[in-house]
Amino acid sequence: MSSQFRLLREQRFRPFFLTQFLGAFNDNLFKNALVVLLTFQAASWTTIDPALLANLAAGIFILPFFLFSASAGQLADKYDKAYLTRLVKVLEIAIMAVALAGFLAHSLTVLLGALFLLGCHSTLFGPVKYALLPQHLHEDELVGGNALVEAGTFVAILLGTLVGGLLAAADHGDLWIAGGGLVVAVAGYLTSRGVPPAPAPEPGLKVNPNPISETWRNIGFARKDRPVFLAIMGISWFWLYGALFLAQFPAYAKNVLGGGEGTVTLLLATFTIGIGLGSLLCEKLSGGHVEIGLVPFGSIGLTLFGLDIALASPSVVPAGAPLAIGAVLAQPGMFRVLLALLMLGVFGGFFIVPLYAMMQSRSAPAQRARIIAANNILNALFMVVGALSAGALLGAGLTIPMLFGVAALMNAAVAIYIYRLVPEFLLRFIVWLLVHSVYRLRTEGIEHIPAEGPAVLVCNHVSFVDALVIAAACRRPIRFVMDHRIFRWPVLSFVFRHSRAIPIAPAKEDAVMMEAAFAEVSKALAEGELIGLFPEGKITADGELCPFRPGLARILDANPVPVVPMALRGLWGSMFSRKDGPALSRPFRRGLFSRIELVAGPALPPETASLPQVQLQVAMLRGDWK
C-alpha cells in the first residue's frame, strides 16, 4: 500500500483526517446547497441576480479568514491543537443550529450570517489543521499527508454538494439541509476526540487582541523566508483562481450550458476528481519528498486548460433549457469542456500540494501556525478581491467563458512573475523534467546527506548532466563547483547560474578565477551550505574513475566539514556522456527512460576525510558500473 494511504490506518493521522473531512463536507453541504437553492429558486428569497449572489456568498464565507486569521494563528501556537480542534467542532454544532433557525424563519439575512459564522469556524481551524500535520508526520510523509488532506477536502466538497443538492430538491429541503448539517457537526466532534495531543510550540505566547497589528506581524514572520512567502503568494493565487471557477459553476451550468442542478454537480464532480487525482499523484511524482519542481508544471496546465474551457464553451444557450444531464452531455464540445475541467483539477493538485508542504516544512516551528495564519489572511484577501473582481466584470457585461479566459491569462502572468522572483521553482522544474522525461532515477543512501549544516558532496563525473541528476535527488540546494566551460553551456548555463554554481578554472588558464572559486566555497560552507564537487576535474572519457585532483584536499584543509561520498551509475553511454564520441552526437543511444542510480555512502567526519579515503569510498560505491 502506498505510504500516503497507509497513514489512514494510523491513529496519529486518521482521526484528524476524518475531522477535517467532515468539516469541509459540512461547509460545502450548507454553502453550495444554499447557492444552488438560491440560484434556481431565487424569486422566493431575494431580488439579487443569481450570478452576483453566488459571488456574494463566496465573499461572505471567506471574509472571516481575512478578519480573524491572525487571532487564530496565535491561539494555535499557544494552545494544544487537539484541544482547539474539539473546541472548533463544538462551535460548528452551534452554527448549524443558527442555520436551522434561518431556514425556519425563511430569512436570507440569518442564513448569510450562518455562512459567515461557518467561515469563522474554518478560520479558526485553518492554522490548527496545517500546523498540526508537521507535528504528527515525518518529513517524507508530509507530501503524502498534504495530498490526502487536499484530495479529501475536494472530495468532501463534492460529496457535500451532492448531498446538499439532493436535500435541496427534497420536500422541505431547507430543513433537511440544516438537520443534515447538525448530524455531520456532531460526527465531526466525535472524531475530533481521537486526535492525538499536539503540544503548543509557544505556550507562553501573549495573545495580541488587535487583529490589524497582529496581521502585519504574522505577515512579517512569513516574509522572513522569501521562498516561503512566495509559496504563500502562490497558494493565495491558486485559491483566487480556483474559487473564481467554482463560484461561477451554478450560473455557468444554467446560462451557458443550459443545464440544471444536476449539471452543477457534474461540473463540480469533474473538477473535484481532477484535484484528487493530481493531489494523490504528487506523492508518487515527487518521490515522497517536497518537490517544488511540480509547481511550474501545475501552473502551465492551469493556464492551458483554463483557456480551453473558455474556448470550448458554447456561445449560445441551447434550446429547451434547462436540459437534463443526458441532453447536456449530448451537446457538441461538452466532452472537451469536461476533459479540460478534469485536467484543470489535476494540474491544480500538482500546483497546490508542493506549495503547502514547502510552507510547512520551511516555517520556523515556534511560528508555524502564525505563518499559516498569514497564509490564510492572504488567501482570504485574494479570494475577496477575486470575488469582487469577478462580480464587477460580470456586471460590466463580460460573459462567464470570457471571465475564465481572462483568469487563465492572468495565471500565466502571475506564474512568470513568481518564477522570475524565485528561480528555485523553475530550476527544480527543469531538473524534475530532465530526470522524469529522460531517465528513471533510483536513489540509495540519500539520507546520509545532512538535513542542515555544511557538507561537501563528492561524486564521480560521468556526463554533462551529473549536477542536475544529483540536484534532483537532493531536496537541499547544492552549490556545485564546475568547470567554467560547462558552466557556460547554452540552456544549462541558466540552471547553473541561478542555482549559484561556482565556476572554476585551472591555475594555468585563469588563476584569479580559481582563487575566487576557493574563496566562495569557504564562504558557502561557513554559511552552512552544501557544496558539490567532481574532484576528477573532468568528465570521464572511457567510463573509468579518474584520479582525484588536489583541490578537494585544499578545500577540506581550509574547511573541516563532513564529506558525503557519492556515485552515479548508468550514465556512461547516455547521450550526455562522451562514450563513442562527443556528447549529444548520438541522442538516442541507451534510449529514453534508461535506468540510472545515485548512491550515497555514510558521511565521513572531517578528521578521516583524506583524499585517498574519499576516492576509495567513491570507487566502492561505483562498483562495476560505468
C-alpha positions in Angstrom: 0.0 0.0 0.0 1.3 3.5 -0.9 2.7 5.3 2.1 0.2 8.1 1.9 -2.8 5.6 2.1 -1.1 3.8 5.0 -1.5 7.0 7.0 -5.2 6.5 7.0 -4.7 3.4 9.2 -2.7 5.2 11.8 -4.1 6.9 14.9 -1.8 9.9 14.6 -3.5 10.8 11.3 -6.9 9.1 10.8 -9.0 11.0 13.4 -7.6 14.3 12.2 -8.3 13.4 8.6 -11.8 12.4 9.3 -12.4 15.5 11.4 -11.2 17.9 8.7 -13.0 15.8 6.0 -16.3 16.2 7.9 -15.7 19.9 8.5 -15.1 20.5 4.8 -18.1 18.4 3.9 -20.4 20.4 6.2 -19.1 23.7 5.0 -20.0 22.8 1.4 -23.2 21.0 2.2 -24.5 24.2 3.6 -22.7 26.8 1.4 -23.1 25.1 -2.0 -26.6 23.8 -1.4 -27.6 27.3 -0.3 -26.1 28.8 -3.5 -27.8 26.2 -5.7 -31.1 26.7 -3.9 -30.9 30.5 -4.4 -29.8 30.2 -8.0 -32.8 28.1 -9.0 -35.3 29.4 -6.5 -34.1 33.0 -6.4 -37.5 34.6 -6.7 -38.8 33.3 -3.4 -35.7 34.5 -1.5 -34.3 37.7 -3.0 -34.2 40.1 -6.0 -30.4 39.8 -6.3 -29.2 38.4 -9.6 -28.2 34.7 -9.0 -24.7 35.1 -10.6 -23.9 38.0 -8.3 -25.4 36.2 -5.4 -23.0 33.3 -5.9 -20.0 35.6 -5.7 -21.5 37.4 -2.7 -21.9 34.2 -0.8 -18.3 33.2 -1.7 -17.1 36.5 -0.4 -19.1 36.3 2.8 -17.7 32.8 3.6 -14.1 33.8 3.2 -14.2 37.3 4.7 -13.6 35.9 8.3 -10.3 34.4 7.1 -9.1 38.0 6.4 -10.5 39.4 9.6 -9.7 36.7 12.2 -6.8 34.6 10.9 -4.2 36.5 12.9 -6.0 35.7 16.2 -6.5 32.0 15.1 -2.7 31.7 14.4 -1.8 33.0 17.9 -4.2 30.5 19.5 -2.8 27.6 17.5 0.7 28.5 18.7 -0.3 29.0 22.3 -2.6 26.0 22.9 -2.7 22.3 22.2 -4.0 21.9 18.7 -6.0 18.7 19.5 -7.9 20.7 22.2 -8.6 23.5 19.8 -9.8 21.0 17.2 -12.5 19.8 19.6 -13.4 23.3 20.6 -13.9 24.3 16.9 -16.2 21.3 16.4 -18.4 22.4 19.3 -18.7 25.8 17.6 -19.7 24.1 14.4 -22.7 22.4 16.1 -23.9 25.8 17.4 -23.5 27.4 13.9 -25.7 24.7 12.3 -28.4 25.5 14.9 -28.3 29.1 13.7 -28.7 27.9 10.1 -31.7 25.8 11.1 -33.3 28.9 12.6 -32.6 30.8 9.4 -34.4 28.2 7.3 -37.3 28.1 9.7 -37.7 31.9 9.5 -37.1 31.9 5.8 -34.5 34.6 6.4 -31.7 35.2 3.9 -30.0 37.5 6.3 -29.8 34.9 9.0 -28.6 32.2 6.5 -25.9 34.5 5.2 -25.0 35.2 8.9 -24.7 31.4 9.5 -22.5 31.3 6.3 -20.3 34.0 7.8 -20.0 32.0 11.1 -19.1 28.9 9.2 -16.3 31.0 7.7 -15.2 31.9 11.2 -15.2 28.2 12.1 -12.9 27.4 9.2 -10.7 30.4 10.0 -10.1 29.0 13.5 -9.4 25.5 12.2 -7.1 26.5 9.3 -3.9 27.2 11.3 -4.6 24.3 13.5 -5.0 21.9 10.5 -1.9 22.8 8.6 0.4 23.4 11.7 -0.7 20.0 13.2 0.5 18.0 10.2 4.3 18.6 10.7 3.9 17.6 14.4 2.4 14.2 13.6 4.1 13.3 10.3 7.7 12.7 9.3 9.3 14.8 6.6 8.9 12.0 4.0 5.2 11.7 4.9 4.5 15.4 4.6 3.7 15.5 0.9 1.6 12.3 1.1 -0.3 13.7 4.2 -0.9 17.0 2.4 -2.0 15.2 -0.7 -4.6 13.2 1.3 -5.8 16.3 3.1 -6.2 18.3 -0.2 -7.8 15.3 -2.0 -10.1 14.7 1.0 -11.1 18.3 1.1 -12.2 18.4 -2.5 -13.9 15.0 -2.3 -15.7 16.5 0.8 -16.7 19.5 -1.4 -18.1 17.1 -4.0 -20.0 14.9 -1.5 -21.3 17.9 0.4 -22.6 19.4 -2.8 -24.1 16.1 -3.9 -25.9 15.6 -0.6 -26.8 19.2 -0.4 -28.3 19.1 -3.9 -30.4 16.0 -3.0 -31.6 17.6 0.2 -32.4 20.9 -1.5 -34.5 19.1 -4.1 -36.5 17.2 -1.5 -39.7 18.4 0.1 -38.8 20.7 3.0 -35.3 20.6 1.6 -34.2 23.6 3.6 -34.9 21.8 6.9 -33.1 18.7 5.6 -30.0 20.8 4.8 -29.9 22.2 8.3 -30.7 18.9 10.0 -28.0 17.1 8.0 -25.5 19.8 8.9 -26.2 19.3 12.6 -25.7 15.5 12.3 -22.3 16.0 10.5 -21.2 18.6 13.0 -21.8 16.1 15.9 -20.0 13.4 13.9 -17.0 15.7 13.5 -16.9 16.4 17.2 -16.8 12.7 17.9 -13.9 12.0 15.5 -12.0 15.0 16.9 -11.8 13.3 20.3 -9.4 10.8 18.8 -6.9 13.4 17.5 -3.6 12.8 19.5 -2.2 15.7 21.6 -0.2 18.3 19.6 1.5 20.4 22.3 1.8 24.1 21.8 5.2 25.3 20.5 5.0 28.6 22.4 2.6 28.2 25.4 3.9 31.4 27.0 2.8 33.5 24.0 0.9 36.7 24.9 -2.1 37.0 22.6 -2.4 40.3 20.9 -6.1 41.3 20.7 -5.5 43.8 17.9 -6.2 41.9 14.7 -4.7 44.6 12.5 -1.3 44.9 14.1 -1.1 41.1 14.6 -2.0 40.6 10.9 1.0 42.7 9.9 3.2 40.8 12.4 2.2 37.4 11.0 2.9 38.6 7.5 6.3 39.8 8.8 7.0 36.3 10.1 6.2 34.9 6.7 8.3 37.4 4.8 11.5 36.4 6.7 11.9 33.5 4.4 11.4 34.7 0.8 10.7 31.3 -0.8 8.1 30.6 2.0 6.4 33.9 1.4 6.3 33.4 -2.3 4.9 29.9 -1.7 2.1 31.6 0.3 1.5 34.1 -2.6 1.3 31.1 -5.0 -1.2 29.4 -2.7 -3.2 32.6 -2.4 -3.3 33.0 -6.2 -4.5 29.4 -6.6 -7.4 29.9 -4.2 -8.4 33.1 -6.1 -8.2 31.2 -9.4 -10.0 28.1 -8.1 -12.6 29.9 -6.1 -13.4 32.1 -9.2 -14.1 29.0 -11.3 -16.1 27.3 -8.5 -18.3 30.3 -7.8 -19.4 30.5 -11.4 -20.4 26.9 -11.8 -24.2 27.4 -10.9 -24.6 30.3 -13.3 -22.3 28.6 -15.9 -24.4 25.5 -15.8 -27.6 27.4 -16.2 -26.8 30.3 -18.5 -24.0 28.8 -20.7 -24.6 25.0 -20.8 -28.4 25.2 -20.4 -28.5 22.7 -17.6 -30.0 22.4 -14.1 -28.9 21.5 -10.6 -27.5 18.2 -11.9 -25.2 19.9 -14.3 -23.7 22.0 -11.5 -23.0 18.8 -9.6 -21.4 17.2 -12.7 -19.1 20.2 -13.2 -18.1 20.1 -9.5 -17.6 16.4 -9.6 -15.3 16.6 -12.6 -13.2 19.3 -11.1 -13.0 17.6 -7.7 -12.0 14.2 -9.2 -9.2 16.1 -11.1 -8.0 17.8 -7.9 -8.0 14.5 -6.0 -6.0 12.7 -8.8 -3.5 15.5 -9.1 -3.0 15.7 -5.3 -2.5 11.9 -4.9 -0.2 11.7 -7.9 2.1 14.4 -6.3 3.4 11.9 -3.7 4.5 9.5 -6.5 5.9 12.1 -8.8 7.8 13.8 -6.0 9.3 10.6 -4.6 7.7 11.2 -1.2 9.6 14.5 -0.6 8.7 18.1 -1.1 9.2 18.7 -4.8 8.6 22.3 -5.8 9.5 21.4 -9.4 5.9 20.3 -9.8 4.6 23.8 -9.2 5.6 25.3 -12.6 4.2 22.1 -14.2 0.9 22.7 -12.5 0.8 26.4 -13.5 1.3 25.5 -17.2 -1.7 23.2 -17.0 -3.9 25.7 -15.1 -3.3 28.2 -17.9 -3.8 25.9 -20.9 -6.9 24.1 -19.6 -8.4 27.3 -18.2 -8.2 28.8 -21.7 -9.5 25.6 -23.2 -12.6 25.8 -21.1 -13.2 29.3 -22.3 -12.8 28.4 -25.9 -14.8 25.2 -25.7 -17.8 26.7 -24.0 -20.9 27.2 -26.3 -21.6 30.7 -27.4 -25.4 30.3 -27.4 -27.6 28.7 -24.7 -29.0 25.5 -26.1 -32.7 25.5 -27.0 -35.0 23.9 -24.5 -33.1 24.9 -21.4 -33.0 23.8 -18.7 -31.8 20.4 -20.1 -31.4 17.1 -18.3 -27.8 15.9 -17.8 -28.1 13.4 -20.7 -29.1 16.2 -23.1 -26.3 18.5 -21.8 -23.7 15.7 -22.3 -25.0 15.2 -25.9 -24.1 18.8 -26.8 -21.2 19.2 -29.3 -18.0 20.1 -27.4 -19.3 19.1 -24.0 -16.7 16.3 -23.7 -14.0 18.8 -24.3 -15.3 21.1 -21.6 -15.4 18.2 -19.1 -11.9 17.0 -20.1 -10.5 20.5 -19.7 -12.1 20.9 -16.3 -10.8 17.5 -15.2 -7.3 18.4 -16.3 -7.6 21.8 -14.6 -8.2 20.0 -11.4 -5.3 17.6 -11.9 -2.8 20.4 -12.6 -4.3 22.3 -9.7 -3.3 19.4 -7.5 0.3 19.5 -8.9 0.4 23.2 -8.1 -1.0 23.4 -4.6 0.2 20.3 -2.7 4.0 21.0 -3.0 3.4 24.7 -2.0 1.6 23.7 1.2 4.3 21.1 2.0 7.0 23.6 1.4 5.3 26.3 3.5 5.0 23.8 6.4 8.5 22.2 6.2 10.4 25.5 5.9 8.5 27.5 8.5 10.0 28.0 12.0 8.2 25.6 14.3 7.6 28.2 17.0 5.9 30.5 14.5 4.4 27.9 12.1 0.7 28.4 13.0 1.1 32.2 12.7 2.8 31.8 9.3 -0.1 29.6 8.2 -2.4 32.2 9.6 -0.6 34.8 7.4 -1.2 32.4 4.5 -4.9 32.3 5.3 -5.1 36.1 5.6 -3.6 36.5 2.1 -5.7 33.6 0.8 -8.8 35.4 2.0 -7.6 38.8 0.7 -7.0 37.3 -2.8 -10.4 35.5 -2.8 -12.3 38.5 -1.7 -10.6 40.6 -4.4 -11.3 37.7 -6.9 -15.0 37.6 -5.9 -15.3 41.3 -6.2 -13.5 41.5 -9.5 -15.5 38.6 -10.9 -18.7 40.3 -9.9 -17.6 43.6 -11.3 -16.5 42.1 -14.6 -19.8 40.1 -14.9 -21.7 43.2 -14.0 -19.9 45.1 -16.8 -21.1 42.6 -19.4 -18.3 40.0 -19.5 -19.6 36.5 -20.2 -18.6 33.6 -17.9 -16.4 31.9 -20.5 -14.7 35.3 -21.2 -14.1 35.6 -17.4 -12.5 32.1 -17.4 -10.2 33.2 -20.3 -9.1 36.4 -18.6 -8.3 34.4 -15.4 -6.2 31.9 -17.3 -4.1 34.6 -19.0 -3.7 36.3 -15.6 -2.5 32.9 -14.2 0.3 32.8 -16.8 1.4 36.4 -16.0 1.4 35.7 -12.2 3.4 32.4 -12.7 6.1 34.1 -14.8 6.4 36.9 -12.2 6.8 34.5 -9.3 9.4 32.3 -11.1 11.4 35.4 -12.0 11.5 36.4 -8.4 12.4 32.9 -7.1 14.2 30.9 -9.8 14.3 27.9 -7.5 10.8 26.9 -8.6 11.7 26.9 -12.3 15.1 25.3 -11.6 13.5 22.4 -9.8 11.0 22.0 -12.6 13.8 21.8 -15.2 15.7 19.3 -13.1 12.5 17.3 -12.3 11.6 17.3 -16.0 15.0 16.0 -17.0 15.0 13.2 -14.6 11.4 12.1 -15.3 11.4 12.5 -19.1 14.9 11.2 -20.0 15.9 8.9 -17.1 14.4 6.6 -14.4 16.4 7.6 -11.3 16.8 5.3 -8.4 18.5 6.6 -5.2 20.1 4.9 -2.3 21.5 6.3 0.9 20.3 9.9 0.3 19.5 10.1 4.0 23.3 10.4 4.6 23.2 13.9 3.2 22.8 16.2 6.3 19.4 17.8 6.7 21.1 21.0 7.8 24.6 22.4 8.2 27.7 22.4 5.9 29.0 19.3 4.0 30.9 18.5 0.8 29.3 16.1 -1.6 31.9 14.2 -3.7 30.8 12.3 -6.8 32.3 10.7 -9.9 31.9 12.7 -13.1 30.2 10.7 -16.0 28.2 13.2 -18.0 27.3 16.8 -18.6 24.1 16.4 -16.5 25.6 14.9 -13.4 24.9 18.0 -11.3 21.3 18.1 -12.4 20.7 14.5 -11.5 22.2 15.0 -8.1 20.2 18.2 -7.6 17.0 16.2 -8.5 17.8 13.6 -5.8 18.7 16.1 -3.0 16.0 18.3 -1.6 18.5 20.8 -0.2 20.0 23.3 -2.6 23.6 22.4 -3.6 26.2 24.8 -4.9 28.3 22.8 -7.4 31.9 23.7 -8.3 32.2 23.0 -12.0 34.4 23.7 -15.0 33.8 27.2 -16.3 33.2 25.8 -19.8 30.4 23.6 -18.7 29.1 26.5 -16.6 28.6 28.4 -19.8 26.8 25.7 -21.8 23.8 27.0 -23.6 20.4 26.3 -21.8 22.2 24.5 -18.9 24.0 27.8 -18.1 20.6 29.2 -17.0 20.3 26.4 -14.5 23.8 26.6 -13.2 23.8 30.4 -12.9 20.6 30.6 -11.0 21.5 27.7 -8.7 24.6 29.7 -7.8 27.1 27.1 -9.1 30.7 28.1 -8.7 32.8 28.2 -11.9 36.4 27.2 -11.6 39.4 27.1 -14.0 42.8 25.6 -13.7 45.5 28.0 -12.5 47.3 27.9 -15.8 44.1 29.2 -17.6 42.8 31.7 -15.0 44.4 31.8 -11.6 42.2 34.6 -10.5 39.0 32.6 -11.2 40.5 29.6 -9.4 41.2 31.6 -6.2 37.8 33.3 -6.3 36.2 29.8 -6.5 38.0 28.5 -3.5 37.1 31.7 -1.5 33.4 31.3 -2.5 33.5 27.6 -1.4 34.8 28.6 2.0 32.2 31.3 2.4 29.4 28.9 1.4 30.5 26.3 3.9 30.8 28.9 6.6 27.2 29.8 6.0 26.1 26.2 6.4 25.5 25.4 2.7 26.1 22.2 0.7 29.0 22.1 -1.8 29.0 19.6 -4.7 32.3 18.5 -6.2 33.5 16.3 -9.1 37.1 16.0 -7.9 38.3 14.1 -11.1 38.3 17.6 -12.7 36.9 16.4 -16.0 34.2 14.1 -17.4 35.4 10.6 -17.9 36.4 9.7 -21.5 36.4 5.9 -21.0 33.9 5.3 -18.2 36.6 4.7 -15.6 37.2 6.7 -12.5 40.0 9.2 -12.9 42.4 10.2 -10.1 41.1 12.9 -7.8 42.8 16.3 -8.1 44.3 18.0 -5.0 41.6 20.8 -5.0 39.4 18.6 -2.7 42.2 18.3 -0.1 42.7 22.1 -0.2 39.0 22.7 0.5 38.9 20.2 3.4 42.1 21.6 4.9 40.6 25.1 5.0 37.1 23.9 5.9 36.9 20.8 8.2 33.3 19.7 7.4 31.8 16.2 6.8 32.2 14.7 3.3 29.5 12.5 1.7 30.9 10.2 -0.9 28.5 9.5 -3.8 28.5 7.6 -7.1 26.5 7.9 -10.3 25.7 4.6 -12.1 24.3 4.1 -15.6 25.0 7.5 -17.1 28.0 6.2 -19.1 26.7 5.6 -22.6 23.8 8.1 -22.3 23.5 10.9 -24.8 25.1 13.4 -22.3 28.3 11.3 -21.9 31.4 11.0 -24.1 31.1 7.4 -25.0 31.7 6.7 -28.7 32.1 10.4 -29.5 31.2 13.9 -28.2 28.1 14.4 -26.0 24.8 14.7 -27.8 26.3 13.3 -31.0 24.1 10.2 -30.6 21.0 11.4 -28.9 19.1 8.1 -28.9 21.8 5.8 -27.6 20.7 4.0 -24.5 17.2 5.2 -25.2 14.8 7.3 -23.2 13.8 6.3 -19.7 17.0 4.4 -19.1 17.7 3.4 -15.5 20.3 5.4 -13.6 21.3 5.3 -10.0 22.7 7.7 -7.4 24.2 6.0 -4.3 25.4 7.9 -1.3 27.6 6.5 1.5 27.8 7.4 5.1 29.3 10.9 5.7 33.0 10.9 6.5 33.9 13.0 9.5 36.5 15.8 8.8 39.3 14.0 10.6 39.1 10.9 8.4 38.2 12.5 5.1 41.6 12.4 3.4 41.8 12.5 -0.4 42.7 8.8 -0.8 39.9 7.7 1.6 37.3 9.7 -0.2 38.4 8.4 -3.6 38.3 4.8 -2.2 34.7 5.3 -0.9 33.5 6.7 -4.2 35.1 3.8 -6.1 33.5 1.3 -3.8 30.1 2.9 -4.2 30.5 3.0 -8.0 31.3 -0.7 -8.1 31.4 -2.3 -11.6 29.1 0.3 -13.1 30.2 2.9 -15.6 
